[in-house]
Amino acid sequence: MIYRRKRRRSGIRAGFYRFENQQRKQVYGYGDGDFVRLRDEHGNMWQGQAEDMGDNTLRFIFKDSEGKRISGLADENGVVLRDEAGQTWRGFID
C-alpha cells in the first residue's frame, strides 16, 4: 500500500515585507509561508517566523546574528513591531 504524506501548508501567504521606525530606518525583505528573511540599512540579516494566531492575526519574531530581537503583531490594519530598545516599527506586507 502506498501512503502519501500530507504537506502541512501554512495559511500565511508569501509576500514582500517593509517596516520603518520613527527615525525613518527601514527593514525589508521577503517571506514565504511562515519563514521571513529581512535586511536592514546596514546589511544585517534578520531571520524570523510568522505564526498564525487563528483570529486573523499573525505574530512575528525576528532575530539577527548578534542576538537582537524584534517582535510584534499583524492584523488587517497593518504590522506593528517593537525592538529591544523600545522603538516601534510599523509596516506592511505586500
C-alpha positions in Angstrom: 0.0 0.0 0.0 1.3 3.5 -0.9 0.9 6.3 1.6 1.0 9.9 0.8 2.3 12.4 3.2 0.2 15.4 3.7 2.2 18.6 3.4 1.3 21.0 6.2 0.7 24.3 4.5 0.7 27.4 6.5 -2.1 29.8 6.0 0.4 32.6 5.7 0.9 33.8 2.2 4.2 34.8 0.6 5.0 38.5 0.2 7.3 41.4 0.5 7.7 42.9 3.9 8.7 46.6 4.7 9.0 48.2 8.2 10.0 51.6 9.2 10.6 53.2 12.7 10.3 56.8 13.8 13.9 57.7 12.7 12.9 56.5 9.1 15.2 53.5 9.4 14.0 50.6 7.2 13.9 46.8 7.4 12.7 45.0 4.3 12.7 41.5 2.8 10.7 38.6 1.6 8.7 35.9 3.4 7.3 32.6 2.1 4.9 30.8 4.4 6.0 31.1 8.0 9.7 31.9 7.2 10.7 35.5 6.8 14.1 37.0 6.0 14.7 40.7 6.3 17.7 43.0 5.6 18.3 46.4 7.4 20.1 49.5 6.1 23.4 48.3 7.4 23.2 44.9 5.6 22.4 42.9 8.7 20.1 39.9 8.1 17.1 39.3 10.3 15.5 35.8 10.2 12.2 35.0 11.8 9.0 33.4 11.6 5.3 34.3 11.4 2.8 32.3 13.5 -0.9 32.3 12.6 -2.8 33.1 15.8 -6.1 31.9 14.3 -8.2 35.1 14.6 -6.9 36.8 11.5 -3.8 37.9 13.4 -0.1 37.0 12.8 2.7 37.0 15.4 6.2 37.8 14.3 9.6 37.1 15.9 12.8 38.2 14.2 16.4 37.7 15.3 19.7 38.9 13.8 23.2 37.4 14.0 24.0 39.5 17.1 21.1 38.1 19.1 18.9 41.2 18.9 15.1 40.6 18.6 12.1 42.4 17.1 8.6 41.0 17.7 5.1 42.1 17.2 1.6 41.5 15.7 -0.1 42.0 12.3 -3.8 42.3 11.6 -5.9 43.7 8.8 -4.8 47.2 9.7 -1.0 46.6 9.3 2.0 45.4 11.2 3.4 46.8 14.5 6.7 45.5 15.9 8.8 46.6 18.9 12.6 46.0 19.3 14.7 45.6 22.4 15.4 49.4 22.6 11.6 50.1 22.8 11.4 51.6 19.3 8.2 50.9 17.3 8.4 49.7 13.8 5.3 50.0 11.5 4.9 48.5 8.1 3.0 46.3 5.7 3.1 43.0 3.8 2.5 43.3 0.1 
